[in-house]
Amino acid sequence: MSKRQGSSAIVIGAGMAGLMTARVLSDHVEQVRILERDRLPEDAIPRSGVPQGRHAHVLLAAGQWVLDGWFPGLADELRAEGAVPLDAGGLVWRQGGASWTASDLGSCALSMSRPLLETTVRRRLLRQRPNVVITDETAVDSLVLENGRVAGVQVDGAQHRTGLVVACSGRHTRFLDLLAERGFPAPDVSAVGIEMACGTRVVPRLPDDVARAVAVEVDDPAQSHRMGMMVPAEGNRWIITLGSFHDDAPPIEPAAYEDFARCLPSPLIADVLARTEALTPVLTYRMSTSRRRHVERLDRTPGGFLVLGDAICSLNPLHAQGMSSAALQAQALSRAIARHGLTSPHLARAFYRQAATVVDAPWRLAAAVDPCTSGPESAGTGLINRY
Ligand SMILES: Cc1cc2nc3c(=O)[nH]c(=O)nc-3n(C[C@H](O)[C@H](O)[C@H](O)COP(=O)(O)OP(=O)(O)OC[C@H]3O[C@@H](n4cnc5c(N)ncnc54)[C@H](O)[C@@H]3O)c2cc1C
């Protein structure tokens, strides 16, 4: 792909969606600049702009394949940093009573903390793509609108002009609202009530701990919605996330937290909690809805501006789809730019249509899992649940 002389793009947010978007944009433009409001730590530690990063994260195969294609050798680098390879039978899934499966996640499946994945991808991006720069501690306040186009961003009163702005600023992004205040239509929003609450503890992982690497345990959905996930992470640690829906939050008091784990279909997670001192208190997170902004239905959008990642769709985390969805959306963006060009008035419509196709399947799954969800049933829910 030949890059247009003098062309540039700005990505708002250096989360997983922002890093992956910058990676694809670096194929199409001379200079990509990521602006991130957090100070980005050198070490793989959680940061305030990505509060979900303290909780168990699993990268599904689709996301892993896309990342491996963009960053050859990334898996080796992650392994060298302590990511844990998952053997055949690495995923244990138990759901209510006796039903469980042990799935082979494939030879490249790795388990790690979300901060390790993000920091390693960030380092790799900067090393591998010299036309990408990241400026941290820089919060974008607003967009520069000129003649119906976004011509740049505004930071502390200063304008930063560019050919394309992509907002990867997460679930609570404000930029579509800012555009609505300036006369552009706001996207329709679909929300499915989940009232999810989770609590996470990090505990040491001992050599004789359970052989299988990832455990997902879901209580009998007919009785309750409690779930637990235990993923191995760098530094010989387990990240244990217990969760539930509709205000049945895991307690933060350690003994009660362990009792909550005892409600799961097997004692696997509770036993690990019982036999060791945790390294952290119970860290909590709440999400009221799975939420989708239907940007694909917008009949008028400003040129030079897109949103991507959780800003389009943020899902019930039980399904672990967010990072992989962002990777597939970034791929779709690359295809749309290759076809229409960076400054084309058709780019937004073309990209949003493709992004909607990416988001449709995980959205249907997340919206269909009855009875975790509340609100009107979407089309096909009964069929998916029977399946
Ligand atoms: C509890 C929980 C568990 C999850 N588990 C999984 C899992 O197992 N697997 C999976 O694939 N996904 C999981 N997800 C979803 C996943 O975390 C997200 O989908 C994924 O991180 C993509 O997010 P993003 O980059 O779009 O947004 P975010 O991660 O929210 O990043 C947004 C970035 O933008 C920055 N920012 C915001 N506003 C501005 C501004 N004005 N100026 C500059 N910077 C700004 C923020 O500081 C942040 O760095 C989980 C989510 C939750 C809540």
Ligand as a Chemical Component Dictionary entry (heavy atoms), coordinates in Angstrom:
data_LIG
# 
_chem_comp.id                   LIG 
_chem_comp.type                 NON-POLYMER 
_chem_comp.pdbx_formal_charge   0 
_chem_comp.three_letter_code    LIG 
# 
loop_
_chem_comp_atom.comp_id 
_chem_comp_atom.atom_id 
_chem_comp_atom.alt_atom_id 
_chem_comp_atom.type_symbol 
_chem_comp_atom.charge 
_chem_comp_atom.model_Cartn_x 
_chem_comp_atom.model_Cartn_y 
_chem_comp_atom.model_Cartn_z 
_chem_comp_atom.pdbx_ordinal 
LIG C1  C1  C 0 -14.645 -6.817  33.444 1  
LIG C2  C2  C 0 -14.306 -6.913  31.977 2  
LIG C3  C3  C 0 -13.696 -8.048  31.493 3  
LIG C4  C4  C 0 -13.399 -8.145  30.134 4  
LIG N1  N1  N 0 -12.835 -9.296  29.675 5  
LIG C5  C5  C 0 -12.534 -9.396  28.370 6  
LIG C6  C6  C 0 -11.942 -10.586 27.861 7  
LIG O1  O1  O 0 -11.717 -11.572 28.582 8  
LIG N2  N2  N 0 -11.622 -10.623 26.525 9  
LIG C7  C7  C 0 -11.871 -9.570  25.687 10 
LIG O2  O2  O 0 -11.550 -9.649  24.495 11 
LIG N3  N3  N 0 -12.439 -8.435  26.154 12 
LIG C8  C8  C 0 -12.780 -8.325  27.447 13 
LIG N4  N4  N 0 -13.347 -7.174  27.902 14 
LIG C9  C9  C 0 -13.580 -6.050  26.954 15 
LIG C10 C10 C 0 -12.270 -5.325  26.640 16 
LIG O3  O3  O 0 -11.645 -4.849  27.813 17 
LIG C11 C11 C 0 -12.508 -4.164  25.649 18 
LIG O4  O4  O 0 -13.444 -4.541  24.689 19 
LIG C12 C12 C 0 -11.235 -3.816  24.927 20 
LIG O5  O5  O 0 -10.318 -3.428  25.885 21 
LIG C13 C13 C 0 -11.346 -2.725  23.849 22 
LIG O6  O6  O 0 -11.519 -1.507  24.467 23 
LIG P1  P1  P 0 -11.172 -0.107  23.778 24 
LIG O7  O7  O 0 -9.721  -0.019  23.443 25 
LIG O8  O8  O 0 -12.186 0.166   22.736 26 
LIG O9  O9  O 0 -11.478 0.872   25.010 27 
LIG P2  P2  P 0 -10.701 1.017   26.396 28 
LIG O10 O10 O 0 -9.975  -0.199  26.775 29 
LIG O11 O11 O 0 -11.714 1.553   27.351 30 
LIG O12 O12 O 0 -9.604  2.143   26.083 31 
LIG C14 C14 C 0 -9.964  3.493   25.873 32 
LIG C15 C15 C 0 -8.695  4.346   25.979 33 
LIG O13 O13 O 0 -8.998  5.687   25.595 34 
LIG C16 C16 C 0 -8.432  6.587   26.522 35 
LIG N5  N5  N 0 -9.235  7.821   26.447 36 
LIG C17 C17 C 0 -10.554 7.976   26.746 37 
LIG N6  N6  N 0 -10.939 9.242   26.528 38 
LIG C18 C18 C 0 -9.854  9.916   26.064 39 
LIG C19 C19 C 0 -9.618  11.263  25.659 40 
LIG N7  N7  N 0 -10.603 12.184  25.691 41 
LIG N8  N8  N 0 -8.384  11.626  25.232 42 
LIG C20 C20 C 0 -7.367  10.700  25.206 43 
LIG N9  N9  N 0 -7.536  9.400   25.602 44 
LIG C21 C21 C 0 -8.760  9.019   26.011 45 
LIG C22 C22 C 0 -8.531  5.834   27.853 46 
LIG O14 O14 O 0 -7.650  6.351   28.835 47 
LIG C23 C23 C 0 -8.145  4.421   27.405 48 
LIG O15 O15 O 0 -6.752  4.257   27.366 49 
LIG C24 C24 C 0 -13.711 -7.068  29.255 50 
LIG C25 C25 C 0 -14.339 -5.920  29.745 51 
LIG C26 C26 C 0 -14.656 -5.844  31.088 52 
LIG C27 C27 C 0 -15.370 -4.618  31.583 53 
# 
loop_
_chem_comp_bond.comp_id 
_chem_comp_bond.atom_id_1 
_chem_comp_bond.atom_id_2 
_chem_comp_bond.value_order 
_chem_comp_bond.pdbx_ordinal 
LIG C1  C2  SING 1  
LIG C2  C3  SING 2  
LIG C2  C26 DOUB 3  
LIG C3  C4  DOUB 4  
LIG C4  N1  SING 5  
LIG C4  C24 SING 6  
LIG N1  C5  DOUB 7  
LIG C5  C6  SING 8  
LIG C5  C8  SING 9  
LIG C6  O1  DOUB 10 
LIG C6  N2  SING 11 
LIG N2  C7  SING 12 
LIG C7  O2  DOUB 13 
LIG C7  N3  SING 14 
LIG N3  C8  DOUB 15 
LIG C8  N4  SING 16 
LIG N4  C9  SING 17 
LIG N4  C24 SING 18 
LIG C9  C10 SING 19 
LIG C10 O3  SING 20 
LIG C10 C11 SING 21 
LIG C11 O4  SING 22 
LIG C11 C12 SING 23 
LIG C12 O5  SING 24 
LIG C12 C13 SING 25 
LIG C13 O6  SING 26 
LIG O6  P1  SING 27 
LIG P1  O7  DOUB 28 
LIG P1  O8  SING 29 
LIG P1  O9  SING 30 
LIG O9  P2  SING 31 
LIG P2  O10 DOUB 32 
LIG P2  O11 SING 33 
LIG P2  O12 SING 34 
LIG O12 C14 SING 35 
LIG C14 C15 SING 36 
LIG C15 O13 SING 37 
LIG C15 C23 SING 38 
LIG O13 C16 SING 39 
LIG C16 N5  SING 40 
LIG C16 C22 SING 41 
LIG N5  C17 SING 42 
LIG N5  C21 SING 43 
LIG C17 N6  DOUB 44 
LIG N6  C18 SING 45 
LIG C18 C19 SING 46 
LIG C18 C21 DOUB 47 
LIG C19 N7  SING 48 
LIG C19 N8  DOUB 49 
LIG N8  C20 SING 50 
LIG C20 N9  DOUB 51 
LIG N9  C21 SING 52 
LIG C22 O14 SING 53 
LIG C22 C23 SING 54 
LIG C23 O15 SING 55 
LIG C24 C25 DOUB 56 
LIG C25 C26 SING 57 
LIG C26 C27 SING 58 
# 
